Amino acid sequence: MNYPTIFSITEAEIDLNDLLAQITLRSTGAAAIFTGIVRGETKRGDAHDTEYLEYEAYVPMAEAKLKQVADEIRTRWPIVEGIAIVQRIGKLYPKTPTVLIACTAAHRDTGVFDAARYGIDRLKEIVPIWKKEVGSNGEFWVEGEYTPKAGE
Amino acid sequence: MNRVKLLFFATLRDRAGTKSMELEIPADLTVQGLKDKISDEYPNLKQSMSSVLITINREYAFDEAVIPQNAELAMFPPVSGG
C-alpha cells in the first residue's frame, strides 16, 4: 500500500481542505490535525503583543527534514495512513495559520493523535526554520532549545 | 585547500551581514576548526559560536566531523519553526 505523504515549505496560504482531501483514503475514518497560529496577544509568561512573525527556512534542508519527520511517524505508528506537514514562511500576521500537521488513520483510537503531536514536536526540534517576532517587545529572533545530534 | 560554501540563517545572517560566503579552508578542517576560524575572523559571530548548529550537505554535523570537498555548509541558531 502506497500511503500519501505531503511535506512542503510554502509562502502560500495553507489550504486545510485540500490537504485533508489528499491524505484521506477510502479506508480512512479519522484525521488528527494540528495547526499553529500567530498569536497576537501573549498572556503566559512575559505578556506582550505581536504585530507579526517573519519566518524563514533553509528550504532544501527543511523539506528533507519534514520528509524525515514523516518517515519517523510511519516507523512509530505504522497504522497511520496519510501524512501532511506544511510550514508557511514569510511575514504572517495574528490569526494566520503558520504550520499544519495532519495524520489520518482508520480509527481514532490507533495512536493517530500521538502521531500528529509527535510531528509538530519533532518539527520544532530538527527542521531548519526560524521566526523573527515583531511587536510590543521590539524585534527579535526566537531561538529554540533543542540541539540535534549528528545525523539526526 | 578546499573550497566550500557557507550559508547563514536568522541571527547568524544578521550578524554576518550576508546570506552566504565562499571560503578556502584547509583540507582536514573539522567543524570545530571552522567555528574557531569564524570566531577569529568575524568577531561579530564569536558570541554565536557556543550554541550554533552546523550542517554539512544539509545534515547536522558533530564538532569532530571533517569537512569534505566542495561542501555546502550552514550555520544557524537552534530552530524555531511551527
gemmi code that builds the backbone of each chain (N, CA, C; Angstrom):
import gemmi

chains = {
    "A": [
        ("MET", (0.862, -1.202, 0.000), (0.000, 0.000, 0.000), (0.891, 1.243, 0.000)),
        ("ASN", (0.618, 2.139, -0.931), (1.376, 3.372, -1.005), (0.579, 4.516, -0.383)),
        ("TYR", (0.947, 4.888, 0.840), (0.192, 5.931, 1.527), (0.683, 7.315, 1.126)),
        ("PRO", (-0.229, 8.291, 1.028), (0.182, 9.645, 0.633), (0.963, 10.367, 1.741)),
        ("THR", (2.069, 10.986, 1.346), (2.865, 11.798, 2.262), (3.133, 13.133, 1.583)),
        ("ILE", (2.723, 14.208, 2.238), (2.915, 15.553, 1.691), (3.803, 16.311, 2.660)),
        ("PHE", (4.853, 16.943, 2.142), (5.699, 17.765, 3.016), (6.164, 18.947, 2.195)),
        ("SER", (5.967, 20.171, 2.699), (6.436, 21.326, 1.945), (6.601, 22.560, 2.818)),
        ("ILE", (7.488, 23.424, 2.310), (7.684, 24.771, 2.842), (7.068, 25.682, 1.780)),
        ("THR", (6.180, 26.569, 2.188), (5.477, 27.359, 1.181), (5.255, 28.797, 1.642)),
        ("GLU", (5.131, 29.702, 0.682), (4.748, 31.081, 1.020), (3.249, 31.258, 0.841)),
        ("ALA", (2.584, 30.231, 0.305), (1.150, 30.336, 0.027), (0.316, 30.008, 1.259)),
        ("GLU", (-0.920, 30.464, 1.256), (-1.863, 30.156, 2.326), (-2.022, 28.634, 2.452)),
        ("ILE", (-2.145, 28.156, 3.682), (-2.311, 26.711, 3.905), (-3.781, 26.348, 3.685)),
        ("ASP", (-4.015, 25.426, 2.761), (-5.388, 25.035, 2.413), (-5.714, 23.697, 3.092)),
        ("LEU", (-6.314, 23.780, 4.261), (-6.597, 22.582, 5.053), (-7.474, 21.587, 4.301)),
        ("ASN", (-8.528, 22.076, 3.667), (-9.451, 21.158, 2.985), (-8.751, 20.385, 1.875)),
        ("ASP", (-7.926, 21.090, 1.123), (-7.207, 20.437, 0.021), (-6.240, 19.384, 0.565)),
        ("LEU", (-5.480, 19.753, 1.621), (-4.515, 18.807, 2.193), (-5.231, 17.588, 2.773)),
        ("LEU", (-6.327, 17.837, 3.466), (-7.063, 16.740, 4.080), (-7.592, 15.786, 3.003)),
        ("ALA", (-8.096, 16.351, 1.920), (-8.598, 15.501, 0.834), (-7.476, 14.622, 0.281)),
        ("GLN", (-6.269, 15.191, 0.196), (-5.147, 14.440, -0.379), (-4.668, 13.290, 0.499)),
        ("ILE", (-4.937, 13.365, 1.811), (-4.456, 12.284, 2.697), (-5.605, 11.416, 3.205)),
        ("THR", (-6.775, 11.576, 2.613), (-7.929, 10.759, 3.002), (-8.124, 9.617, 1.994)),
        ("LEU", (-8.089, 8.377, 2.499), (-8.293, 7.196, 1.650), (-9.702, 6.650, 1.901)),
        ("ARG", (-10.101, 5.659, 1.117), (-11.412, 5.030, 1.368), (-11.436, 4.352, 2.736)),
        ("SER", (-10.259, 3.915, 3.205), (-10.173, 3.217, 4.494), (-10.035, 4.182, 5.675)),
        ("THR", (-9.935, 5.488, 5.406), (-9.721, 6.465, 6.474), (-11.015, 6.754, 7.224)),
        ("GLY", (-10.907, 6.742, 8.564), (-12.066, 7.078, 9.381), (-11.764, 8.158, 10.399)),
        ("ALA", (-10.492, 8.617, 10.449), (-10.108, 9.612, 11.450), (-8.946, 10.444, 10.930)),
        ("ALA", (-8.966, 11.720, 11.277), (-7.818, 12.588, 10.976), (-7.522, 13.409, 12.217)),
        ("ALA", (-6.255, 13.437, 12.623), (-5.827, 14.315, 13.716), (-5.061, 15.457, 13.067)),
        ("ILE", (-5.505, 16.668, 13.353), (-4.933, 17.840, 12.682), (-4.465, 18.832, 13.727)),
        ("PHE", (-3.206, 19.265, 13.606), (-2.722, 20.358, 14.451), (-2.357, 21.508, 13.534)),
        ("THR", (-2.753, 22.712, 13.921), (-2.257, 23.868, 13.198), (-1.795, 24.916, 14.204)),
        ("GLY", (-0.641, 25.499, 13.933), (-0.118, 26.588, 14.758), (-0.599, 27.890, 14.151)),
        ("ILE", (-0.848, 28.892, 15.004), (-1.431, 30.164, 14.559), (-0.627, 31.303, 15.168)),
        ("VAL", (-0.460, 32.395, 14.442), (0.223, 33.567, 15.009), (-0.664, 34.153, 16.113)),
        ("ARG", (-0.104, 34.187, 17.325), (-0.842, 34.703, 18.487), (-0.569, 36.200, 18.624)),
        ("GLY", (-1.618, 37.004, 18.566), (-1.452, 38.452, 18.652), (-1.245, 38.942, 20.073)),
        ("GLU", (-1.843, 38.231, 21.050), (-1.738, 38.618, 22.468), (-1.199, 37.437, 23.248)),
        ("THR", (-0.036, 37.612, 23.862), (0.522, 36.543, 24.699), (0.313, 36.914, 26.155)),
        ("LYS", (-0.324, 36.003, 26.911), (-0.596, 36.274, 28.331), (0.291, 35.439, 29.235)),
        ("ARG", (0.698, 34.258, 28.748), (1.545, 33.377, 29.539), (2.967, 33.947, 29.594)),
        ("GLY", (3.602, 33.876, 30.770), (4.997, 34.334, 30.881), (5.103, 35.835, 30.687)),
        ("ASP", (6.031, 36.224, 29.830), (6.299, 37.631, 29.555), (5.192, 38.163, 28.622)),
        ("ALA", (4.142, 38.761, 29.207), (2.981, 39.185, 28.410), (3.377, 40.259, 27.392)),
        ("HIS", (2.924, 40.082, 26.157), (3.242, 41.074, 25.122), (2.309, 40.901, 23.928)),
        ("ASP", (2.279, 41.917, 23.081), (1.510, 41.845, 21.839), (2.452, 41.608, 20.679)),
        ("THR", (1.958, 40.879, 19.672), (2.761, 40.583, 18.483), (2.112, 41.252, 17.274)),
        ("GLU", (2.917, 42.016, 16.540), (2.395, 42.655, 15.317), (2.419, 41.644, 14.167)),
        ("TYR", (3.578, 40.979, 14.025), (3.670, 39.900, 13.037), (4.874, 39.020, 13.340)),
        ("LEU", (4.922, 37.848, 12.713), (6.088, 36.964, 12.770), (6.625, 36.855, 11.348)),
        ("GLU", (7.942, 36.870, 11.234), (8.548, 36.694, 9.917), (9.345, 35.395, 9.930)),
        ("TYR", (8.896, 34.430, 9.114), (9.521, 33.102, 9.080), (10.493, 32.991, 7.936)),
        ("GLU", (11.607, 32.311, 8.186), (12.494, 31.941, 7.085), (12.924, 30.493, 7.273)),
        ("ALA", (13.381, 29.879, 6.199), (13.785, 28.470, 6.247), (14.992, 28.253, 5.344)),
        ("TYR", (15.743, 27.226, 5.665), (16.804, 26.707, 4.785), (16.045, 25.667, 3.950)),
        ("VAL", (15.424, 26.147, 2.872), (14.342, 25.389, 2.231), (14.700, 23.953, 1.827)),
        ("PRO", (15.784, 23.713, 1.083), (16.020, 22.321, 0.666), (16.261, 21.373, 1.844)),
        ("MET", (16.973, 21.867, 2.865), (17.186, 21.014, 4.043), (15.884, 20.862, 4.828)),
        ("ALA", (15.121, 21.944, 4.944), (13.868, 21.886, 5.712), (12.907, 20.882, 5.083)),
        ("GLU", (12.825, 20.857, 3.752), (11.911, 19.903, 3.118), (12.399, 18.467, 3.339)),
        ("ALA", (13.711, 18.264, 3.297), (14.255, 16.917, 3.564), (13.959, 16.499, 5.006)),
        ("LYS", (14.045, 17.455, 5.932), (13.786, 17.122, 7.347), (12.293, 16.910, 7.600)),
        ("LEU", (11.423, 17.614, 6.876), (9.982, 17.343, 7.006), (9.687, 15.911, 6.557)),
        ("LYS", (10.340, 15.501, 5.482), (10.182, 14.118, 4.995), (10.661, 13.145, 6.068)),
        ("GLN", (11.797, 13.491, 6.711), (12.325, 12.632, 7.779), (11.332, 12.525, 8.941)),
        ("VAL", (10.699, 13.644, 9.310), (9.698, 13.609, 10.388), (8.555, 12.664, 9.997)),
        ("ALA", (8.110, 12.753, 8.750), (7.033, 11.865, 8.269), (7.486, 10.400, 8.340)),
        ("ASP", (8.734, 10.138, 7.936), (9.259, 8.760, 7.996), (9.298, 8.256, 9.439)),
        ("GLU", (9.707, 9.138, 10.366), (9.764, 8.746, 11.781), (8.360, 8.426, 12.304)),
        ("ILE", (7.367, 9.217, 11.882), (5.975, 8.935, 12.291), (5.570, 7.544, 11.795)),
        ("ARG", (5.898, 7.229, 10.550), (5.489, 5.931, 9.992), (6.165, 4.764, 10.711)),
        ("THR", (7.429, 4.977, 11.138), (8.129, 3.924, 11.883), (7.453, 3.684, 13.234)),
        ("ARG", (7.046, 4.777, 13.894), (6.470, 4.654, 15.240), (4.998, 4.263, 15.236)),
        ("TRP", (4.259, 4.750, 14.233), (2.809, 4.469, 14.153), (2.493, 3.914, 12.756)),
        ("PRO", (2.776, 2.634, 12.539), (2.549, 2.059, 11.203), (1.076, 2.107, 10.774)),
        ("ILE", (0.176, 2.326, 11.724), (-1.258, 2.399, 11.372), (-1.618, 3.712, 10.666)),
        ("VAL", (-0.720, 4.706, 10.735), (-1.036, 5.997, 10.100), (-1.137, 5.807, 8.587)),
        ("GLU", (-2.170, 6.375, 7.990), (-2.374, 6.239, 6.543), (-1.733, 7.408, 5.796)),
        ("GLY", (-2.340, 8.592, 5.838), (-1.768, 9.756, 5.148), (-1.117, 10.709, 6.129)),
        ("ILE", (-0.102, 11.432, 5.659), (0.564, 12.447, 6.484), (0.737, 13.702, 5.642)),
        ("ALA", (0.379, 14.865, 6.211), (0.670, 16.151, 5.572), (1.372, 17.033, 6.596)),
        ("ILE", (2.524, 17.570, 6.222), (3.246, 18.511, 7.089), (3.634, 19.703, 6.220)),
        ("VAL", (3.070, 20.863, 6.532), (3.316, 22.051, 5.723), (3.656, 23.221, 6.634)),
        ("GLN", (4.755, 23.889, 6.353), (5.137, 25.097, 7.088), (5.070, 26.273, 6.134)),
        ("ARG", (4.315, 27.297, 6.533), (4.271, 28.523, 5.736), (5.372, 29.453, 6.221)),
        ("ILE", (6.040, 30.161, 5.287), (7.079, 31.131, 5.659), (6.718, 32.500, 5.101)),
        ("GLY", (7.502, 33.511, 5.476), (7.224, 34.894, 5.094), (6.640, 35.643, 6.283)),
        ("LYS", (6.056, 36.824, 6.003), (5.524, 37.672, 7.071), (4.081, 37.262, 7.348)),
        ("LEU", (3.809, 36.827, 8.592), (2.485, 36.300, 8.915), (1.907, 37.048, 10.125)),
        ("TYR", (0.654, 37.450, 9.990), (0.006, 38.297, 10.979), (-0.884, 37.480, 11.922)),
        ("PRO", (-1.245, 38.069, 13.096), (-2.082, 37.346, 14.061), (-3.326, 36.731, 13.412)),
        ("LYS", (-3.698, 35.583, 13.918), (-4.838, 34.767, 13.489), (-4.553, 33.955, 12.220)),
        ("THR", (-3.307, 34.026, 11.720), (-2.966, 33.289, 10.498), (-2.355, 31.929, 10.847)),
        ("PRO", (-2.847, 30.844, 10.241), (-2.191, 29.546, 10.421), (-0.778, 29.567, 9.820)),
        ("THR", (0.192, 29.032, 10.571), (1.591, 29.066, 10.137), (2.103, 27.686, 9.753)),
        ("VAL", (1.553, 26.658, 10.395), (2.038, 25.299, 10.184), (0.849, 24.357, 10.300)),
        ("LEU", (0.911, 23.263, 9.555), (-0.159, 22.272, 9.662), (0.453, 20.888, 9.634)),
        ("ILE", (0.024, 20.057, 10.582), (0.394, 18.648, 10.535), (-0.872, 17.832, 10.703)),
        ("ALA", (-1.108, 16.971, 9.753), (-2.308, 16.141, 9.788), (-1.920, 14.696, 9.520)),
        ("CYS", (-2.490, 13.792, 10.315), (-2.291, 12.351, 10.120), (-3.666, 11.705, 10.041)),
        ("THR", (-3.814, 10.775, 9.121), (-5.083, 10.045, 9.017), (-4.868, 8.572, 9.359)),
        ("ALA", (-5.960, 7.931, 9.790), (-5.930, 6.507, 10.146), (-7.342, 5.955, 10.012)),
        ("ALA", (-7.454, 4.649, 10.161), (-8.773, 4.017, 10.031), (-9.703, 4.419, 11.176)),
        ("HIS", (-9.130, 4.525, 12.389), (-9.930, 4.794, 13.588), (-9.194, 5.787, 14.485)),
        ("ARG", (-9.929, 6.439, 15.382), (-9.290, 7.467, 16.219), (-8.456, 6.881, 17.351)),
        ("ASP", (-8.714, 5.618, 17.726), (-8.011, 5.033, 18.883), (-6.764, 4.254, 18.458)),
        ("THR", (-6.118, 4.705, 17.415), (-4.983, 3.977, 16.848), (-3.648, 4.636, 17.190)),
        ("GLY", (-3.683, 5.752, 17.920), (-2.454, 6.499, 18.171), (-2.302, 7.675, 17.222)),
        ("VAL", (-3.350, 7.939, 16.433), (-3.230, 8.990, 15.420), (-3.071, 10.386, 16.043)),
        ("PHE", (-3.666, 10.593, 17.235), (-3.457, 11.888, 17.921), (-1.986, 12.034, 18.304)),
        ("ASP", (-1.411, 10.950, 18.861), (0.004, 10.988, 19.275), (0.918, 11.206, 18.082)),
        ("ALA", (0.543, 10.619, 16.945), (1.367, 10.754, 15.740), (1.446, 12.221, 15.311)),
        ("ALA", (0.301, 12.914, 15.332), (0.290, 14.329, 14.937), (1.061, 15.170, 15.956)),
        ("ARG", (0.902, 14.834, 17.232), (1.619, 15.553, 18.290), (3.141, 15.388, 18.117)),
        ("TYR", (3.560, 14.153, 17.825), (4.975, 13.893, 17.597), (5.468, 14.734, 16.414)),
        ("GLY", (4.656, 14.824, 15.374), (5.055, 15.571, 14.178), (5.373, 17.028, 14.470)),
        ("ILE", (4.500, 17.697, 15.230), (4.763, 19.121, 15.493), (5.926, 19.273, 16.473)),
        ("ASP", (6.014, 18.376, 17.470), (7.131, 18.475, 18.420), (8.469, 18.260, 17.710)),
        ("ARG", (8.501, 17.298, 16.822), (9.744, 16.967, 16.119), (10.131, 18.070, 15.125)),
        ("LEU", (9.118, 18.637, 14.463), (9.388, 19.761, 13.549), (10.112, 20.882, 14.297)),
        ("LYS", (9.645, 21.151, 15.512), (10.246, 22.233, 16.302), (11.655, 21.895, 16.785)),
        ("GLU", (12.055, 20.619, 16.711), (13.408, 20.232, 17.119), (14.413, 20.253, 15.973)),
        ("ILE", (14.036, 19.706, 14.830), (15.067, 19.435, 13.811), (14.893, 20.124, 12.461)),
        ("VAL", (13.746, 20.760, 12.207), (13.547, 21.328, 10.862), (14.058, 22.768, 10.839)),
        ("PRO", (15.011, 23.090, 9.942), (15.637, 24.416, 9.965), (14.715, 25.534, 9.454)),
        ("ILE", (13.932, 26.045, 10.402), (13.000, 27.157, 10.182), (13.184, 28.076, 11.394)),
        ("TRP", (13.105, 29.373, 11.169), (13.226, 30.338, 12.274), (12.167, 31.398, 12.109)),
        ("LYS", (11.807, 32.032, 13.254), (10.861, 33.141, 13.168), (11.388, 34.341, 13.923)),
        ("LYS", (11.176, 35.502, 13.320), (11.502, 36.769, 13.973), (10.185, 37.362, 14.437)),
        ("GLU", (10.142, 37.739, 15.709), (8.919, 38.315, 16.254), (9.035, 39.824, 16.286)),
        ("VAL", (7.994, 40.512, 15.810), (7.967, 41.966, 15.829), (6.704, 42.383, 16.579)),
        ("GLY", (6.888, 43.183, 17.640), (5.722, 43.563, 18.437), (6.090, 44.532, 19.533)),
        ("SER", (5.282, 44.506, 20.621), (5.447, 45.499, 21.689), (6.766, 45.354, 22.429)),
        ("ASN", (7.431, 44.196, 22.302), (8.739, 43.996, 22.942), (9.886, 44.307, 21.992)),
        ("GLY", (9.591, 44.890, 20.828), (10.635, 45.157, 19.850), (10.703, 44.041, 18.828)),
        ("GLU", (11.919, 43.821, 18.310), (12.091, 42.874, 17.211), (13.191, 41.899, 17.605)),
        ("PHE", (12.877, 40.598, 17.616), (13.929, 39.650, 17.995), (13.679, 38.290, 17.355)),
        ("TRP", (14.768, 37.565, 17.108), (14.678, 36.201, 16.607), (14.328, 35.261, 17.742)),
        ("VAL", (13.347, 34.425, 17.530), (13.003, 33.395, 18.507), (13.984, 32.251, 18.285)),
        ("GLU", (14.597, 31.758, 19.380), (15.517, 30.643, 19.236), (14.997, 29.440, 20.013)),
        ("GLY", (15.116, 28.266, 19.415), (14.667, 27.035, 20.074), (15.678, 26.605, 21.116)),
        ("GLU", (15.420, 25.440, 21.725), (16.284, 24.968, 22.804), (16.937, 23.636, 22.482)),
        ("TYR", (16.542, 23.024, 21.389), (16.996, 21.656, 21.108), (18.258, 21.674, 20.252)),
        ("THR", (19.228, 20.831, 20.619), (20.443, 20.687, 19.823), (20.428, 19.318, 19.157)),
        ("PRO", (20.164, 19.269, 17.853), (20.134, 17.954, 17.168), (21.503, 17.307, 17.187)),
        ("LYS", (21.491, 15.978, 17.276), (22.751, 15.228, 17.207), (23.142, 15.017, 15.748)),
        ("ALA", (24.417, 14.686, 15.521), (24.872, 14.463, 14.156), (24.019, 13.388, 13.503)),
        ("GLY", (23.614, 13.628, 12.276), (22.847, 12.639, 11.533), (21.375, 12.599, 11.912)),
        ("GLU", (20.953, 13.429, 12.871), (19.553, 13.390, 13.315), (18.669, 14.154, 12.339)),
    ],
    "B": [
        ("MET", (44.000, 22.820, -0.291), (42.891, 23.629, 0.220), (41.576, 23.108, -0.346)),
        ("ASN", (40.509, 23.488, 0.314), (39.171, 23.008, -0.023), (38.266, 24.235, -0.124)),
        ("ARG", (37.542, 24.327, -1.224), (36.649, 25.471, -1.410), (35.227, 25.047, -1.015)),
        ("VAL", (34.616, 25.787, -0.092), (33.276, 25.428, 0.384), (32.365, 26.652, 0.363)),
        ("LYS", (31.074, 26.371, 0.422), (30.079, 27.440, 0.522), (29.504, 27.410, 1.935)),
        ("LEU", (29.389, 28.579, 2.558), (28.843, 28.668, 3.918), (27.611, 29.568, 3.900)),
        ("LEU", (26.487, 29.019, 4.335), (25.224, 29.774, 4.389), (24.938, 30.183, 5.830)),
        ("PHE", (24.319, 31.353, 5.994), (23.924, 31.825, 7.328), (22.414, 32.040, 7.367)),
        ("PHE", (21.820, 31.742, 8.516), (20.385, 31.984, 8.678), (20.098, 32.675, 10.010)),
        ("ALA", (18.957, 33.392, 10.038), (18.420, 34.034, 11.246), (19.467, 34.958, 11.889)),
        ("THR", (19.685, 34.828, 13.209), (20.630, 35.733, 13.888), (22.016, 35.707, 13.267)),
        ("LEU", (22.425, 34.530, 12.810), (23.769, 34.416, 12.230), (23.886, 35.255, 10.955)),
        ("ARG", (22.814, 35.276, 10.163), (22.816, 36.071, 8.925), (22.860, 37.559, 9.268)),
        ("ASP", (22.063, 37.961, 10.255), (22.070, 39.374, 10.651), (23.467, 39.793, 11.112)),
        ("ARG", (24.087, 38.943, 11.942), (25.411, 39.320, 12.481), (26.495, 39.260, 11.424)),
        ("ALA", (26.377, 38.302, 10.508), (27.385, 38.184, 9.444), (27.196, 39.287, 8.401)),
        ("GLY", (25.958, 39.789, 8.286), (25.669, 40.814, 7.287), (25.614, 40.252, 5.876)),
        ("THR", (25.528, 38.925, 5.747), (25.445, 38.301, 4.433), (24.739, 36.950, 4.554)),
        ("LYS", (24.131, 36.520, 3.450), (23.439, 35.223, 3.450), (24.399, 34.072, 3.232)),
        ("SER", (25.497, 34.341, 2.510), (26.417, 33.240, 2.223), (27.785, 33.769, 1.843)),
        ("MET", (28.786, 32.910, 1.954), (30.139, 33.267, 1.509), (30.855, 32.013, 1.020)),
        ("GLU", (31.849, 32.248, 0.167), (32.703, 31.152, -0.289), (33.965, 31.216, 0.557)),
        ("LEU", (34.446, 30.058, 0.993), (35.628, 30.018, 1.854), (36.648, 29.039, 1.307)),
        ("GLU", (37.933, 29.380, 1.487), (39.019, 28.436, 1.236), (39.458, 27.923, 2.603)),
        ("ILE", (39.349, 26.623, 2.811), (39.720, 26.069, 4.125), (40.725, 24.931, 3.930)),
        ("PRO", (41.538, 24.636, 4.981), (42.460, 23.501, 4.880), (41.677, 22.202, 4.644)),
        ("ALA", (42.282, 21.272, 3.938), (41.592, 20.046, 3.527), (41.115, 19.197, 4.714)),
        ("ASP", (41.810, 19.312, 5.875), (41.427, 18.454, 7.000), (40.676, 19.221, 8.095)),
        ("LEU", (40.139, 20.379, 7.762), (39.467, 21.202, 8.779), (38.202, 20.504, 9.304)),
        ("THR", (38.037, 20.538, 10.634), (36.831, 19.948, 11.245), (35.801, 21.057, 11.481)),
        ("VAL", (34.604, 20.636, 11.886), (33.551, 21.593, 12.222), (34.016, 22.512, 13.358)),
        ("GLN", (34.670, 21.927, 14.382), (35.189, 22.757, 15.472), (36.226, 23.749, 14.945)),
        ("GLY", (37.077, 23.267, 14.029), (38.087, 24.141, 13.420), (37.439, 25.294, 12.671)),
        ("LEU", (36.326, 25.004, 12.006), (35.605, 26.049, 11.283), (35.046, 27.089, 12.255)),
        ("LYS", (34.492, 26.600, 13.388), (33.958, 27.542, 14.388), (35.068, 28.457, 14.900)),
        ("ASP", (36.250, 27.857, 15.152), (37.381, 28.650, 15.659), (37.814, 29.692, 14.631)),
        ("LYS", (37.848, 29.265, 13.380), (38.271, 30.163, 12.299), (37.282, 31.334, 12.162)),
        ("ILE", (35.977, 31.021, 12.209), (34.957, 32.065, 12.078), (35.028, 33.036, 13.272)),
        ("SER", (35.238, 32.475, 14.487), (35.361, 33.332, 15.679), (36.520, 34.315, 15.548)),
        ("ASP", (37.640, 33.805, 15.007), (38.833, 34.650, 14.858), (38.621, 35.725, 13.805)),
        ("GLU", (38.008, 35.334, 12.687), (37.950, 36.249, 11.541), (36.724, 37.147, 11.534)),
        ("TYR", (35.686, 36.744, 12.252), (34.444, 37.539, 12.275), (33.999, 37.738, 13.721)),
        ("PRO", (34.564, 38.767, 14.373), (34.279, 38.994, 15.804), (32.778, 39.100, 16.093)),
        ("ASN", (31.995, 39.618, 15.136), (30.543, 39.726, 15.336), (29.881, 38.374, 15.584)),
        ("LEU", (30.500, 37.324, 15.043), (29.878, 35.999, 15.123), (30.366, 35.189, 16.315)),
        ("LYS", (31.399, 35.691, 16.982), (32.038, 34.917, 18.050), (31.043, 34.503, 19.124)),
        ("GLN", (30.171, 35.454, 19.537), (29.227, 35.170, 20.627), (28.214, 34.079, 20.242)),
        ("SER", (28.024, 33.858, 18.932), (27.047, 32.863, 18.486), (27.610, 31.448, 18.459)),
        ("MET", (28.952, 31.315, 18.512), (29.567, 30.015, 18.226), (29.288, 28.945, 19.286)),
        ("SER", (28.956, 29.356, 20.535), (28.754, 28.340, 21.580), (27.464, 27.541, 21.357)),
        ("SER", (26.432, 28.177, 20.786), (25.155, 27.463, 20.620), (24.812, 27.206, 19.159)),
        ("VAL", (25.719, 27.567, 18.242), (25.401, 27.466, 16.814), (25.254, 26.007, 16.376)),
        ("LEU", (24.362, 25.785, 15.415), (24.249, 24.466, 14.790), (24.921, 24.558, 13.433)),
        ("ILE", (25.646, 23.484, 13.071), (26.339, 23.472, 11.788), (25.919, 22.244, 11.007)),
        ("THR", (25.616, 22.473, 9.720), (25.261, 21.338, 8.866), (26.278, 21.218, 7.740)),
        ("ILE", (26.516, 19.966, 7.328), (27.357, 19.661, 6.169), (26.457, 18.966, 5.158)),
        ("ASN", (26.358, 19.544, 3.986), (25.494, 18.985, 2.937), (24.112, 18.621, 3.482)),
        ("ARG", (23.553, 19.578, 4.254), (22.162, 19.526, 4.743), (21.896, 18.450, 5.788)),
        ("GLU", (22.975, 18.023, 6.499), (22.808, 17.132, 7.653), (23.563, 17.743, 8.839)),
        ("TYR", (22.978, 17.572, 10.051), (23.650, 18.068, 11.255), (24.982, 17.349, 11.434)),
        ("ALA", (26.011, 18.100, 11.871), (27.359, 17.543, 11.956), (27.948, 17.685, 13.358)),
        ("PHE", (28.708, 16.692, 13.774), (29.479, 16.736, 15.025), (30.663, 17.694, 14.894)),
        ("ASP", (31.150, 18.185, 16.039), (32.324, 19.062, 16.029), (33.548, 18.376, 15.422)),
        ("GLU", (33.641, 17.042, 15.574), (34.835, 16.310, 15.109), (34.771, 16.000, 13.610)),
        ("ALA", (33.628, 16.221, 12.975), (33.482, 15.857, 11.554), (34.445, 16.666, 10.691)),
        ("VAL", (35.087, 15.982, 9.743), (35.976, 16.657, 8.798), (35.134, 17.135, 7.610)),
        ("ILE", (35.364, 18.369, 7.208), (34.549, 18.980, 6.147), (35.015, 18.468, 4.779)),
        ("PRO", (34.109, 17.841, 4.015), (34.520, 17.279, 2.720), (34.687, 18.356, 1.632)),
        ("GLN", (35.289, 17.935, 0.526), (35.493, 18.823, -0.624), (34.173, 19.407, -1.106)),
        ("ASN", (34.201, 20.703, -1.447), (33.049, 21.370, -2.074), (31.757, 21.261, -1.266)),
        ("ALA", (31.895, 21.184, 0.057), (30.703, 21.016, 0.894), (29.822, 22.262, 0.879)),
        ("GLU", (28.527, 22.042, 1.075), (27.601, 23.143, 1.375), (27.417, 23.134, 2.887)),
        ("LEU", (27.954, 24.165, 3.533), (27.863, 24.271, 4.991), (26.808, 25.307, 5.347)),
        ("ALA", (26.204, 25.157, 6.515), (25.299, 26.193, 7.011), (25.494, 26.345, 8.504)),
        ("MET", (25.303, 27.594, 8.971), (25.410, 27.928, 10.401), (24.147, 28.641, 10.793)),
        ("PHE", (23.532, 28.176, 11.888), (22.300, 28.833, 12.333), (22.023, 28.535, 13.798)),
        ("PRO", (21.134, 29.333, 14.420), (20.793, 29.097, 15.823), (19.822, 27.919, 15.937)),
        ("PRO", (19.588, 27.400, 17.164), (18.564, 26.360, 17.339), (17.261, 26.790, 16.660)),
        ("VAL", (16.598, 25.830, 16.031), (15.475, 26.158, 15.145), (14.221, 26.559, 15.939)),
        ("SER", (13.331, 27.318, 15.298), (12.124, 27.817, 15.984), (10.920, 27.855, 15.044)),
        ("GLY", (10.754, 26.780, 14.268), (9.598, 26.713, 13.362), (8.316, 26.416, 14.121)),
        ("GLY", (7.256, 26.254, 13.363), (5.978, 25.904, 13.963), (4.962, 27.011, 13.817)),
    ],
}
model = gemmi.Model(1)
for chain_id, residues in chains.items():
    chain = gemmi.Chain(chain_id)
    for i, (resn, *xyz) in enumerate(residues, 1):
        res = gemmi.Residue()
        res.name, res.seqid = resn, gemmi.SeqId(i, " ")
        for name, pos in zip(("N", "CA", "C"), xyz):
            atom = gemmi.Atom()
            atom.name, atom.element = name, gemmi.Element(name[0])
            atom.pos, atom.b_iso = gemmi.Position(*pos), 0.0
            res.add_atom(atom)
        chain.add_residue(res)
    model.add_chain(chain)
structure = gemmi.Structure()
structure.add_model(model)
structure.setup_entities()
